[in-house]
Amino acid sequence: MAEENKHPKVLAKQAKEVRLPTSAYGLALSDDDNLCHVTGMDGGVHAVEIQSGKTKRIGGHDSYAASLERLPGSQTLISAGYDGRILWHDLAKREVVRDVKAHDFWSWQMKVSADGTRLASVTGRYACGGYKYEPAPEVEPSVRVYDTATGEHLAKFPHIPPVQSLAFSPDNRFLAAGNLMGEIRVWDLAKREQVAKWITGSFTGWGIIKGHYYTGGIFDMRFSDHSNELLVCGMGSTRDPAAGNGKQLWQRFDWRSSPAKKLDETHSGEHGAGLMETLDQHPSGEYFVMAGRLFKGNWNVAFFDTATGKLLHSLDCGMRCSKARFNAAGDKLFIAGTVSQGNDKKKIKQFGRLKVFNLS
């Protein structure tokens, strides 16, 4: 474990670990810190009681369920899966009340806008488009936007597949999406037009060991509180597609500049190697968390100062981290993920984990 930085802004200590019936990919918190919901490899949406460790499946997909969001101030969950479907779950009725087929291929990621009125989902498969193995053009819209109240399709935006991540701006005006090749596009939702596009090559590698293809990409992103900057994460370039041994990487951009200007990134000496899959901003706005997989180094969960980018605190939480979320009060961090399956087939249905950390 990395030497802990006793910065007064953040110190994380694990308080609870819950075994889950499936590898966990999506995570939605509730107003009650003792209750949350996860999605995962079995396609299910599972209610989780933190203190008792009890779980109950309340619905699900025909394939992996990649994302889960709660509509603000409601008892409605929305999930998206590798079956290309988006499902609305009524928690009071404990049933699926709307089912929309959004994509022919997977939904890589789905998110809901801050005001809860819209959701967006991204898709696309990596199909080689030429002798350089560059991705082929899209065969269906890579980005789709829906009305959360009615399920009505509101907009579609083009990108180069696969598109793996997206984010709504806090002011609900803009939508950003990033792909395998590190290309980021931003659209004005009211005008339904593209307002920014740039490429950061830092997140994409060309495999020359064990396989010849591109790997990596941007796995998560989020706008700053004032909507003028965009924070993205993933893994630095690697020559072995199967290894996952690139730099643990985040980058921050002033996307309104033309071209977009990189403001900061993971500082030298403050990272190991591994794919970073999830970001979240602390409610105070003072720091953010990045988490994912650990290949080499001391941490796979780390907290960074929003203003300076300085590493504040880090830890190895002993699992692949798929989703990290702060609670509304900002005194807890919830992380959903997966531990190693091992060789015991009897335990294969219990390798999902939810870990809760107290923050001080």
C-alpha positions, 0 to 999 in steps of 0.5 A, a space after each residue: 500500500 502506498 504511503 498515506 498522505 495525511 492531507 487534511 482534505 481527505 483520508 479514507 478508511 474501509 468501513 464495510 465490505 459486502 459480497 455481491 452475487 455478481 461482478 459489479 459494474 454499475 452503482 446507484 446510491 440512495 438517500 439512505 447510506 444503508 441502501 444502494 443498487 448495483 448492476 453487473 455481469 449477470 445482467 441483474 439490478 440488485 438492491 444491497 443492504 449495506 449493514 446486513 449484507 443482504 441483496 435482492 434482484 429486482 430486474 435486469 437485462 439479457 446480458 451484462 448490465 453496464 450502467 445504473 443511474 437513479 433519477 434525482 428525487 425519485 424512486 426510479 432507477 435506469 439501467 443500460 446493458 450489453 443487450 443495447 436496452 435501457 430499462 426504467 425500474 420502479 422501486 415502489 412497484 419492483 418492476 420494469 416500467 419502460 424498456 427501450 432498445 437504444 442500440 444494436 450493439 452494447 451500451 458502453 456507458 449511460 448517464 443521466 443529466 444533473 436535472 434528471 430530464 435526459 439520459 445519454 448512452 454510447 455504443 460501438 464496436 471496434 471493427 478495423 477500417 483499414 490496413 492500419 487497423 484504425 476503427 471503421 466508421 459507425 454503422 449506427 449512431 454512437 451517441 443517443 439522447 432520451 427523455 427520462 420521463 417518457 423514453 422519447 428519443 431526443 437526439 443522436 450524435 455521430 462519433 467514431 466507434 467504439 465510444 466508451 464514455 460520456 458526461 453531461 455538464 452540470 448546467 445541463 447544456 452540453 454533452 461530451 463523449 470519448 472513444 477508443 482513439 482518445 477523440 473527444 467531442 462536445 455537443 450543445 444539446 439545445 442547438 444539437 450541434 457539435 461545439 468542440 472536438 479534439 484528440 488526446 493520444 495519451 490514452 490509446 496504445 498500438 499492440 505490437 506484442 501478442 496482438 496488433 490492434 488498438 487498446 485503451 481509450 477514455 473510460 470515464 469523464 466528467 465536467 467541472 462544476 462550472 462546466 468549462 473544463 473536462 476531466 477524463 481518465 483511462 490508461 496510458 499507452 501500452 504495447 501489449 494489449 493483453 497486459 493492461 500495464 499503461 500509466 494510471 492516467 487522468 487529464 483535465 482540459 479547457 474544452 472551450 479553448 480552440 483547440 482544447 487546451 490540456 491543463 493538467 494530468 497525473 503528475 510524474 511519480 504519483 502513479 503506477 500502472 493499470 486501467 482507470 475506469 471511474 471518476 467522481 467529484 467530491 461534493 465539496 468540489 475540493 478533490 476528486 477520486 479516480 479508481 480502476 485496476 492495479 497492474 503495478 504500483 501501490 494504489 488503484 484508488 486515489 484522491 487528487 486536489 481539484 485545483 492543483 492535481 496533487 495526489 492527496 491520498 491513495 490505497 490499494 482496495 484489493 479489487 478491480 474498481 468499476 464504479 466509485 461514488 461519493 454520498 451526498 454528505 461527502 463523508 463516505 465513498 462507495 466502490 463497486 467492483 470485482 475480486 479475483 475469481 480464483 479456482 473455486 467454482 463454488 464461489 464464482 457467483 460471489 466475486 462481486 464486491 461493494 466496499 464502503 469507505 469513511 472519509 475524514 
